[in-house]
Amino acid sequence: MYNISFRKIMVFCITIIFITSISTPIINSQNSSFNSYNISKINLGTTLFVGGSGSGNYSTIQSAIDNAYNEDIIFVYSGIYNEIITIDKKIKLQGENRNKTIIDGIYNDKVVNIQSDNVIFTEFTVKNSGGFKGNTAILIQSDNNTISNCIVYRTRTGITINNSYNTKISNCLLHTNGEGVRGKKSFYIKIENSEFCNNGIGVDLYKSQNIVFEDVYAHENGIVFFINKSSNIQINHCASCDNNDNGRGISFYNSYNIKIENSNAIHSGVGFKIVNSTNISFDRCSLAYNTHYTFWIHDNSDNIDIKNCQIINNFRHGIHITDSSCSVTNSSLYNNSIDSVLPKNSNVSAENNYWGSKLGPVFSKGFRLADALSRDFGKIKFTPWKTNEYEDAGTDWSVEETFEKTIINGYGDSQIILSGNDIDSDGLPDWWEEEFDYKETVWDDHTNLDPDGDALNNFEECYAYSWGADPYQKDIFIEFDHIKSNHPDTSNVLPQEYIEQMQESFAEHDIVLHVDQGELEGGEEIPYVTNFNFGELVDFYWDYFLHNDLNNPRKNIFHYGLICDQGPGNGFAFVGWAHLNSFCISADVISGTHPIFERGWLITCGSMHETGHTLGLLPDDFGGNDNHAAIKPKYTDFWYYRNYKSCMNYRYVYSILDYSDGDNGEVDYNDWGEIEFDFFKNTHFEWPKN
């Protein structure tokens, strides 16, 4: 009897040791780039219950955590839990259903704070963090944690991973966040089977290593992944589609040792942007319908290897490379509107590719002879080429058949609270209803009333009444903030005379343009800063436009412009939170490239152009919109799109402060007729167009 019991105990102990050993990460220092680790463990604890109707169930999640022990499971029944929680024990916290088990942080700085190692957090919605920098829905500052089957939205940052090791994010939806995931100085992060949409930045990584993205779907983001000073990154079977037409897609800055395999980059501003980065390989990727560049490579990037890829049907450029080097082999490159490869002061090895013609790249826009004659045209070796298309180039799967897109409209705000007597309790004060011919004794659905079709409902029209809003007159509002210039006697403010010219252009089409440079409770001067990056640009948006308030009504009323000496680009529209309602103009840069024009004029014209993007005028609508080849007479596009007399045409952007009405002859486009008033708060980048 004693021997049998002893043997049972020994078998049990050996089993525990064995299972524990196989679930513990093993670091291979020789080849640790893309190892993935299981975060499984044996649970020997009890289950505690939160919510529901059971006797003894806890009423709050935190009280259950406080009374739990390591290895316990806490099961949370469906409901809304208005609390912030700290997880300081090795537990599994499980919701009943992620759509119905909701933790509302009610705008606190941290909603879920994971301090312990080996935590599993699953089946929750987490929303409403605070709006200040560093505020987050889920904060991880420990090791070996899993976030799975969760929805995270309406936050400054969805999930923050700081100085952590071995974090797994699986089957999650992150939307309507300034940043979906931010990782800083962390190691071994795996993000899988997850969707990122309507975020300023989907994933923002800084000084992190050993990162795996697998089966990730990203759409309607400002920037998909912004990866800076990081290394050992793998992107496999992912889709970056329908993101900001002015955005940078998946971006690598100052990073190295990166592999992208069997992934789709379709219909974004840029497929991949590579800056001062090295040792990056692309294998079996498909890039199509991108509006500016498929690959945008510059600033001394090298060892960029593109093979077995399909780079076709893009709206402007294929590979645009400056002061760098790359190789592209065994790939198909054709039907790219301007060119397939443009090397500037760069070396490109482009052998054994199919260029869309048996005659090779010279006769199929592989590159343009007009460019090849330029001084800065680099070296490209393109012989031999293939005379038939590669059947196996590109991905072996379809985005539409693999992922289902989540559609996000608005920001999920609470209704605006307006002061004043309201006899019918419909939310709008009696004085406003009386002034605009509504009966103050009859309840009206003002949330869904927009009589003038300008995308401002009656709550928003009433809120903006003191600024000139009229429910029967189309209104567009723009707030301009400016960063103080570093140059003496130089301003980044739009001159009033040019603002009036903008307003006249809109007035001709029965639209009232309201510009706020301090007159409408916005329009601030920001202390001088220069050469800031995209993450810092998002910070400006939150700090100076939203004023760190997720419920700030101005984001649904105003477009937002930031004027600076030098920002992350010349001029571009960007997503600060969830929709394309903003733009940034670098006044020093455009003044340097167009010295014959006055600075104030350049700022105003650039603002008119970028405002067009926030009104839904996009490069995929018309070939003359945002077309670099339409600028110079050496290109046929210059002549082909000459009748497109619009500031959306780069040829006229600084000479015409107006959009086109389509009446200028052949190959023109009616910008005014295609304006989408609600695009700035219900952004969509689908292709093909609905």
HELIX and SHEET records of a PDB file:
HELIX    1   1 TYR A    2  ILE A   22  1                                  21    
HELIX    2   2 ILE A   61  ASP A   66  1                                   6    
HELIX    3   3 PRO A  361  PHE A  363  5                                   3    
HELIX    4   4 LEU A  369  ALA A  372  1                                   4    
HELIX    5   5 VAL A  399  THR A  402  1                                   4    
HELIX    6   6 ASP A  430  GLU A  435  1                                   6    
HELIX    7   7 HIS A  446  ASN A  448  5                                   3    
HELIX    8   8 ASN A  458  TYR A  463  1                                   6    
HELIX    9   9 TYR A  465  TRP A  467  5                                   3    
HELIX   10  10 GLN A  496  ALA A  507  1                                  12    
HELIX   11  11 PHE A  534  PHE A  540  1                                   7    
HELIX   12  12 TYR A  541  PHE A  545  3                                   5    
HELIX   13  13 PRO A  553  ASN A  556  5                                   4    
HELIX   14  14 ALA A  587  THR A  593  1                                   7    
HELIX   15  15 ARG A  599  THR A  614  1                                  16    
HELIX   16  16 HIS A  628  ALA A  630  5                                   3    
HELIX   17  17 THR A  636  TYR A  640  1                                   5    
HELIX   18  18 ASP A  671  GLU A  674  1                                   4    
SHEET    1   A15 THR A  47  VAL A  50  0                                        
SHEET    2   A15 ILE A  73  VAL A  76  1                                        
SHEET    3   A15 LYS A  92  GLY A  95  1                                        
SHEET    4   A15 ILE A 120  THR A 122  1                                        
SHEET    5   A15 ASN A 145  SER A 148  1                                        
SHEET    6   A15 TYR A 165  SER A 170  1                                        
SHEET    7   A15 PHE A 187  GLU A 192  1                                        
SHEET    8   A15 GLN A 209  GLU A 214  1                                        
SHEET    9   A15 SER A 231  ASN A 236  1                                        
SHEET   10   A15 TYR A 256  GLU A 261  1                                        
SHEET   11   A15 THR A 278  ASP A 283  1                                        
SHEET   12   A15 ASP A 302  LYS A 307  1                                        
SHEET   13   A15 SER A 325  THR A 329  1                                        
SHEET   14   A15 ASN A 347  SER A 349  1                                        
SHEET   15   A15 LYS A 379  LYS A 381  1                                        
SHEET    1   B 7 GLY A  79  ASN A  82  0                                        
SHEET    2   B 7 THR A 101  ASN A 108  1                                        
SHEET    3   B 7 THR A 125  SER A 129  1                                        
SHEET    4   B 7 ILE A 151  ASN A 162  1                                        
SHEET    5   B 7 THR A 136  ILE A 140  1                                        
SHEET    6   B 7 LYS A 110  ILE A 114  1                                        
SHEET    7   B 7 ILE A  85  ILE A  87  1                                        
SHEET    1   C12 GLY A  79  ASN A  82  0                                        
SHEET    2   C12 THR A 101  ASN A 108  1                                        
SHEET    3   C12 THR A 125  SER A 129  1                                        
SHEET    4   C12 ILE A 151  ASN A 162  1                                        
SHEET    5   C12 LEU A 173  LYS A 184  1                                        
SHEET    6   C12 GLU A 195  TYR A 206  1                                        
SHEET    7   C12 TYR A 217  HIS A 219  1                                        
SHEET    8   C12 ALA A 239  CYS A 241  1                                        
SHEET    9   C12 ASN A 264  ILE A 266  1                                        
SHEET   10   C12 SER A 286  ALA A 288  1                                        
SHEET   11   C12 GLN A 310  ILE A 312  1                                        
SHEET   12   C12 SER A 332  TYR A 334  1                                        
SHEET    1   D12 GLY A  79  ASN A  82  0                                        
SHEET    2   D12 THR A 101  ASN A 108  1                                        
SHEET    3   D12 THR A 125  SER A 129  1                                        
SHEET    4   D12 ILE A 151  ASN A 162  1                                        
SHEET    5   D12 LEU A 173  LYS A 184  1                                        
SHEET    6   D12 GLU A 195  TYR A 206  1                                        
SHEET    7   D12 ILE A 223  ASN A 228  1                                        
SHEET    8   D12 ILE A 250  TYR A 253  1                                        
SHEET    9   D12 VAL A 270  VAL A 275  1                                        
SHEET   10   D12 TYR A 293  HIS A 298  1                                        
SHEET   11   D12 HIS A 317  THR A 322  1                                        
SHEET   12   D12 ASP A 339  LYS A 344  1                                        
SHEET    1   E 3 ILE A 511  ASP A 516  0                                        
SHEET    2   E 3 LYS A 474  ILE A 483  1                                        
SHEET    3   E 3 GLU A 525  ILE A 526  1                                        
SHEET    1   F 5 ILE A 511  ASP A 516  0                                        
SHEET    2   F 5 LYS A 474  ILE A 483  1                                        
SHEET    3   F 5 PHE A 558  CYS A 564  1                                        
SHEET    4   F 5 SER A 582  SER A 586  1                                        
SHEET    5   F 5 GLY A 571  PHE A 574 -1                                        
END                                                                             
